[in-house]
Amino acid sequence: MVRDEGLAQLPLRIVGETQELYSQVDEVIPSYRTSLHHYHRRNRADAFSIILDRLPARNPARVRDIALCFADERYDDYARMVEPFVAAA
């Protein structure tokens, strides 16, 4: 996936894989709900670390803005902001 779509898309893939499952968190038994919260948080943290660690830091302010979009769960904005990285891959 990274080879085909670029590293900047990986955080969206990581979160996307759990987003549908996590959207059902209110419908599951409490013990499973806790597991879903932990799983979702861990995936978001992993995805966030990729952004901070691996996006080119030629423009630190731009990387900061990209990271903030992701942290605020504005995934459409994130996708638009990383488009130049994806196109360059």
Backbone as numpy.savetxt, mean C-alpha at the origin, in Angstrom:
# Nx Ny Nz CAx CAy CAz Cx Cy Cz
5.32 -9.88 -10.67 4.51 -8.70 -10.67 5.37 -7.45 -10.67
6.41 -7.43 -9.85 7.30 -6.27 -9.80 7.98 -6.06 -11.15
8.39 -7.15 -11.78 9.02 -7.03 -13.10 8.04 -6.46 -14.13
6.80 -6.89 -14.09 5.82 -6.47 -15.09 5.20 -5.10 -14.80
4.96 -4.79 -13.53 4.22 -3.57 -13.19 5.07 -2.53 -12.45
6.21 -2.92 -11.92 7.07 -1.99 -11.21 6.88 -2.07 -9.70
7.92 -1.73 -9.00 7.93 -1.80 -7.54 6.89 -0.87 -6.91
6.62 0.26 -7.53 5.68 1.23 -6.97 4.26 0.67 -6.88
3.95 -0.34 -7.68 2.62 -0.96 -7.65 2.49 -2.00 -6.54
3.60 -2.50 -6.04 3.57 -3.56 -5.05 2.78 -3.19 -3.79
2.96 -1.99 -3.22 2.15 -1.65 -2.04 0.64 -1.74 -2.30
0.21 -1.31 -3.48 -1.21 -1.42 -3.80 -1.66 -2.87 -3.89
-0.82 -3.72 -4.43 -1.14 -5.14 -4.52 -1.24 -5.76 -3.13
-0.29 -5.43 -2.27 -0.28 -5.99 -0.92 -1.56 -5.62 -0.18
-1.91 -4.35 -0.21 -3.11 -3.90 0.48 -4.36 -4.41 -0.23
-4.34 -4.43 -1.55 -5.49 -4.89 -2.30 -5.86 -6.33 -2.01
-4.87 -7.15 -1.74 -5.14 -8.55 -1.45 -5.90 -8.73 -0.14
-5.71 -7.84 0.81 -6.41 -7.98 2.08 -7.59 -7.03 2.22
-7.70 -6.04 1.33 -8.75 -5.03 1.46 -10.14 -5.66 1.40
-10.37 -6.56 0.46 -11.69 -7.18 0.35 -12.01 -8.01 1.60
-11.03 -8.77 2.04 -11.21 -9.56 3.25 -11.46 -8.65 4.45
-10.69 -7.58 4.55 -10.81 -6.66 5.68 -12.14 -5.91 5.66
-12.72 -5.71 4.50 -13.99 -4.99 4.42 -15.11 -5.76 5.12
-14.89 -7.03 5.37 -15.89 -7.86 6.03 -15.64 -7.99 7.53
-14.75 -7.17 8.07 -14.32 -7.31 9.47 -15.48 -7.22 10.46
-16.48 -6.41 10.18 -17.60 -6.26 11.11 -18.56 -7.45 11.08
-18.41 -8.32 10.10 -19.33 -9.44 9.94 -18.80 -10.76 10.52
-17.62 -10.75 11.08 -17.02 -12.00 11.57 -17.02 -12.03 13.09
-16.76 -13.21 13.63 -16.74 -13.35 15.09 -15.57 -12.55 15.66
-15.71 -12.08 16.90 -14.68 -11.20 17.50 -13.26 -11.75 17.46
-13.07 -13.04 17.70 -11.70 -13.55 17.71 -11.07 -13.48 16.32
-11.85 -13.71 15.29 -11.35 -13.61 13.92 -11.16 -12.14 13.53
-11.99 -11.27 14.07 -11.87 -9.83 13.80 -10.51 -9.32 14.25
-10.08 -9.75 15.43 -8.76 -9.34 15.93 -7.66 -9.81 14.99
-7.76 -11.04 14.52 -6.76 -11.56 13.57 -6.75 -10.74 12.29
-7.93 -10.37 11.80 -8.01 -9.56 10.58 -7.37 -8.19 10.78
-7.62 -7.58 11.94 -6.99 -6.29 12.23 -5.46 -6.40 12.20
-4.93 -7.42 12.85 -3.48 -7.62 12.88 -2.92 -7.88 11.48
-3.59 -8.73 10.75 -3.16 -9.08 9.39 -3.16 -7.85 8.48
-4.23 -7.08 8.55 -4.34 -5.87 7.72 -3.27 -4.85 8.11
-3.09 -4.63 9.39 -2.07 -3.67 9.85 -0.67 -4.10 9.43
-0.38 -5.39 9.55 0.94 -5.89 9.16 1.16 -5.70 7.66
0.15 -6.00 6.86 0.29 -5.81 5.40 0.47 -4.34 5.05
-0.28 -3.46 5.70 -0.11 -2.02 5.43 1.29 -1.56 5.84
1.79 -2.05 6.96 3.13 -1.67 7.41 4.18 -2.16 6.43
4.02 -3.39 5.94 4.96 -3.92 4.95 4.93 -3.08 3.68
3.73 -2.76 3.22 3.59 -1.97 2.00 4.18 -0.57 2.21
3.93 0.01 3.36 4.44 1.35 3.65 5.96 1.36 3.70
6.55 0.30 4.24 8.02 0.25 4.31 8.63 0.16 2.91
7.94 -0.48 1.98 8.43 -0.53 0.60 8.47 0.88 0.01
7.44 1.64 0.28 7.39 3.02 -0.23 8.56 3.83 0.32
8.73 3.79 1.62 9.77 4.60 2.25 11.17 4.12 1.91
11.32 2.83 1.74 12.63 2.24 1.53 13.07 2.20 0.08
12.12 2.03 -0.84 12.49 1.68 -2.20 12.16 2.71 -3.28
11.27 3.66 -3.02 11.02 4.65 -4.05 12.23 5.57 -4.17
12.59 5.92 -5.38 13.78 6.77 -5.56 13.63 8.10 -4.80
14.65 8.43 -4.03 14.58 9.62 -3.17 15.18 10.86 -3.83
15.12 10.91 -5.16 15.64 12.11 -5.83 14.88 13.35 -5.40
13.62 13.17 -5.08 12.79 14.28 -4.63 12.11 13.84 -3.32
12.77 14.07 -2.18 12.23 13.60 -0.90 10.83 14.13 -0.59
10.54 15.36 -1.00 9.20 15.91 -0.75 8.14 15.12 -1.51
8.48 14.72 -2.72 7.52 13.92 -3.53 7.30 12.55 -2.90
8.36 11.90 -2.45 8.23 10.60 -1.79 7.41 10.76 -0.51
7.62 11.84 0.21 6.84 12.10 1.42 5.36 12.22 1.09
5.04 12.98 0.03 3.64 13.15 -0.37 3.02 11.82 -0.82
3.79 11.02 -1.51 3.32 9.70 -1.94 3.05 8.84 -0.71
3.96 8.84 0.24 3.79 8.04 1.45 2.58 8.50 2.25
2.36 9.80 2.31 1.20 10.31 3.04 -0.11 9.90 2.37
-0.14 9.89 1.05 -1.34 9.41 0.35 -1.64 7.97 0.75
-0.61 7.17 0.78 -0.79 5.76 1.14 -1.22 5.64 2.59
-0.57 6.38 3.48 -0.91 6.31 4.90 -2.35 6.74 5.16
-2.83 7.71 4.38 -4.20 8.20 4.53 -5.21 7.34 3.79
-4.74 6.23 3.21 -5.58 5.30 2.45 -6.23 5.96 1.24
-5.53 6.93 0.66 -5.99 7.55 -0.59 -5.27 6.84 -1.73
-5.71 5.61 -1.97 -5.01 4.74 -2.89 -5.10 5.20 -4.35
-6.19 5.85 -4.72 -6.29 6.38 -6.08 -5.27 7.50 -6.29
-5.14 8.37 -5.30 -4.13 9.43 -5.38 -2.73 8.84 -5.42
-2.50 7.82 -4.59 -1.20 7.14 -4.59 -0.89 6.60 -5.99
-1.84 5.92 -6.58 -1.63 5.33 -7.91 -1.29 6.41 -8.94
-1.96 7.54 -8.87 -1.65 8.65 -9.80 -0.26 9.20 -9.55
0.12 9.31 -8.29 1.41 9.91 -7.96 2.58 9.00 -8.32
2.38 7.69 -8.29 3.49 6.78 -8.63 3.51 6.44 -10.11
2.58 6.95 -10.85 2.52 6.64 -12.30 3.85 6.91 -13.00
4.56 8.01 -12.71 5.86 8.22 -13.37 6.87 7.11 -13.05
6.83 6.57 -11.83 7.73 5.46 -11.48 7.35 4.20 -12.26
6.05 3.98 -12.39 5.56 2.79 -13.12 5.91 2.89 -14.58
5.72 4.07 -15.16 6.03 4.27 -16.58 7.52 4.10 -16.85
8.35 4.46 -15.88 9.80 4.36 -16.07 10.32 2.94 -15.88
9.51 2.08 -15.31 9.96 0.71 -15.00 10.06 -0.14 -16.26
